[in-house]
Amino acid sequence: MVMKIGLNWPVEPVQPETGNKNNSVPCRRLPRLSVLVASPGYPFSSPPLLPLPQIRNPGSSARRPLASLFVAWRLEQLAVCCRLTCRRRLVSRRLPSVSPSKLSESSGSDYPPSPPSSPPNPGPQRRRCPRSSAPPLLPPSLPPNPGPPSSPPNPVTRQVLFGSSSSLASRHGPSCFKFGSVLVSTVSSLVPFFFKSASVLVSTLSSQAASALNSDSSLQARLLDNSSPDQPLDSSAHSTAQQLSGGSVSMAMAHSGGASSSGVKQQVKLEKESELRIEVGNDAPLCLRLLNGNAEIFGTELAPEIWLNFPPRLKFAVFTWYGATIEMEGTTETDYTADETPMVSYVNVHAILEARRTRAKASSSGDSESSQGPRVIVVGPTDSGKSTLSRMLLSWAAKQGSKPTFVDLDIGQGSITIPGCIAATPIEMPIDPVEGITLEMPLVYFFGHTTPSNNVELYKVLVKELGGMLERQFAGNAESRASGMVINTMGWIEGVGYDLLLHAIRTLKANVVLVLGQEKLYSMLRDVLKGEPKVDVVKLQRSGGVVSRNVKVRQKARSFRIREYFYGLLNDLSPHSNIANFSDLCVYRIGGGPQAPRSALPIGAEPVADPTRVVPVNINRDLLHMVLAVSFAKEPEEIISSNVAGFIYVTDVDIQRKKITYLAPSAGDLPSKFLILGSLTWLET
Ligand SMILES: Nc1ncnc2c1ncn2[C@@H]1O[C@H](COP(=O)(O)OP(=O)(O)OP(=O)(O)O)[C@@H](O)[C@H]1O
């Protein structure tokens, strides 16, 4: 029977079965876990919580005590405490929200962070933060920093260590806001050049910004370099174009490229607006810390003098707006410094988005359109830096007090949970450069394959399902609605892939389309979407630092992602090996089987497979090494429209005894007996 999407909504939490029929074999440690069932108000109305959490949220790790976070979710202050304990290594903490008046004063953005103009606030957790004596304050054409703060730091925000606009404003007093405001108005002034095609965005410019525009020719030229390759290029733009087309990257002389030797400490001095690009070696982790200045990794600011431990194979860049010194210890595959990056254009996108969020937050009309924040979708070919840009936009937004929703439609890699899923989660704080996204309330639908070509229809159905859920969330939560969403997509942009992109844009009602690194896609989308006046299509450069990955590397990355789910990033989690009777579990796959028996079809018609049909699967040895999703569905018909609680990995199938052995993140019964099978396999090594 074909299931009707949405009919069974909302799904209620599935109660764990009483009486443990399974033989649970405990392993070393058990993380405390929680589950979330999608409810109309997800994630901000009361979500149902299983009395005894059985399985963790997809993709979570023990260092993120989800159960406690989940309960604390209702108690904002407690949640802040939990997050602080979870994120001890990060600079940026969840910040007190800035009042609308202050926000309007800062006009949406004061990012990049203004350089310190006074000694940092020695809050209780602050470490010694040696600042460089005279960091370049601003790009030369911008107004000077108005000077040291005129009022003492706000005691309420003393605990906020470093970082965002609001903490900065609080620490430095009103002058900092003034400073932010000057910076932002100047940045905003460049909007007409940057968003040539973004008519709605352009309309947000103030007259003050417009006049500043005329006086800031040098920065304009740089933005033109960065955002509009079709503009006349000056000499620096030439090298940018070279970089875009894979030509030589201009390296800052501060640090020469190459692999660093194991165990040797080395310091790298970064000039302003340059980045240190690093590929960690295959065998050993890399330790890195910020010695002085300010630096960030994909939008998340680094705490001074705190060592970060990057696992093998990780690829990332440490970027600085005003100059910094970095110290590294360990082995790198490659590391080099590049002074040509598209970061200025990226941060300008952020400034525009933040201004829209501010406007949406301030909207008191109750009009659903004006209170809706930007819905940004990032598209581009494979390895164009989509996930990285999404991450930066999210971290910058979270740093400024917004709570954008991250939607990940890239089933090939999976930033939120394991590959093969489409998922969404609110981002409340900058994303951890090592551990990735902190999962508190992810909403995950299991597609089951790593390419949508396996079942295009199902992919569309799941995107629609997720979109419907997010609409309900936005309807019930003004803050979430005003913060909007950032949608990461897959790199398949030809043929069916292009159709799926368009489907996602329309289904999720994206109103800003950021096209990374491909002129053809930009022009196709601009033509198709020009009939839709509220959609801005914006072309952006691909960063020269994005690392291309071949099929083998991608497969390995997927495998590591699944391993990370069960064992943690640094082998710090302990999954449980459980044994269940065949009769205790019901395994289904989605798609396949004829839509109707041949006898019921008109003469000559061939039976076609129904891509959304839920088909029962016999438990046999074919399930060995498969990763299955645990659905929240109560009935098989609800499987497509239900989100999933987590995943299990089949390690043995005993046909004679009719027992199945599987690895699960926690001991005990699964939250549901309905399991979904795709084509996701994993060989535990
Ligand atoms: N500036 C940079 N310096 C160093 N590494 C980078 C930089 N930008 C991105 N990377 C790395 O390059 C790799 C590819 O980037 P990313 O995942 O953002 O691309 P993508 O377009 O999302 O890829 P996909 O094809 O999976 O959709 C990632 O490992 C990322 O960490």
The ligand as an SDF file (V2000), in Angstrom:
LIG
                    3D

 31 33  0  0  0  0  0  0  0  0999 V2000
   40.0320   27.2420    2.7830 N   0  0  0  0  0  0  0  0  0  0  0  0
   40.2210   25.9420    2.9900 C   0  0  0  0  0  0  0  0  0  0  0  0
   41.4300   25.4910    3.3650 N   0  0  0  0  0  0  0  0  0  0  0  0
   41.6520   24.1850    3.5710 C   0  0  0  0  0  0  0  0  0  0  0  0
   40.7130   23.2380    3.3990 N   0  0  0  0  0  0  0  0  0  0  0  0
   39.4990   23.6310    3.0300 C   0  0  0  0  0  0  0  0  0  0  0  0
   39.1820   24.9890    2.8030 C   0  0  0  0  0  0  0  0  0  0  0  0
   37.8750   25.0800    2.4350 N   0  0  0  0  0  0  0  0  0  0  0  0
   37.4120   23.8230    2.4450 C   0  0  0  0  0  0  0  0  0  0  0  0
   38.3810   22.9580    2.7950 N   0  0  0  0  0  0  0  0  0  0  0  0
   38.2580   21.4990    2.8940 C   0  0  0  0  0  0  0  0  0  0  0  0
   37.9880   21.0010    1.5910 O   0  0  0  0  0  0  0  0  0  0  0  0
   37.1590   19.8710    1.6730 C   0  0  0  0  0  0  0  0  0  0  0  0
   35.9720   20.0460    0.7480 C   0  0  0  0  0  0  0  0  0  0  0  0
   35.2090   21.1630    1.1790 O   0  0  0  0  0  0  0  0  0  0  0  0
   33.6330   21.0760    1.3410 P   0  0  0  0  0  0  0  0  0  0  0  0
   33.2430   19.8230    2.0500 O   0  0  0  0  0  0  0  0  0  0  0  0
   33.1870   22.3560    1.9210 O   0  0  0  0  0  0  0  0  0  0  0  0
   33.2060   20.9820   -0.1700 O   0  0  0  0  0  0  0  0  0  0  0  0
   31.7600   20.5920   -0.7210 P   0  0  0  0  0  0  0  0  0  0  0  0
   31.5130   21.3790   -1.9380 O   0  0  0  0  0  0  0  0  0  0  0  0
   30.7550   20.7230    0.3610 O   0  0  0  0  0  0  0  0  0  0  0  0
   31.9800   19.0710   -1.0520 O   0  0  0  0  0  0  0  0  0  0  0  0
   30.8840   18.0130   -1.5760 P   0  0  0  0  0  0  0  0  0  0  0  0
   31.3500   17.6590   -2.9360 O   0  0  0  0  0  0  0  0  0  0  0  0
   30.9830   16.8720   -0.6180 O   0  0  0  0  0  0  0  0  0  0  0  0
   29.5470   18.6420   -1.5840 O   0  0  0  0  0  0  0  0  0  0  0  0
   36.7500   19.7280    3.1350 C   0  0  0  0  0  0  0  0  0  0  0  0
   37.5650   18.7330    3.7000 O   0  0  0  0  0  0  0  0  0  0  0  0
   37.0850   21.0690    3.7430 C   0  0  0  0  0  0  0  0  0  0  0  0
   37.4300   20.9510    5.0970 O   0  0  0  0  0  0  0  0  0  0  0  0
  1  2  1  0
  2  3  1  0
  2  7  2  0
  3  4  2  0
  4  5  1  0
  5  6  2  0
  6  7  1  0
  6 10  1  0
  7  8  1  0
  8  9  2  0
  9 10  1  0
 10 11  1  0
 11 12  1  0
 11 30  1  0
 12 13  1  0
 13 14  1  0
 13 28  1  0
 14 15  1  0
 15 16  1  0
 16 17  2  0
 16 18  1  0
 16 19  1  0
 19 20  1  0
 20 21  2  0
 20 22  1  0
 20 23  1  0
 23 24  1  0
 24 25  2  0
 24 26  1  0
 24 27  1  0
 28 29  1  0
 28 30  1  0
 30 31  1  0
M  END
$$$$
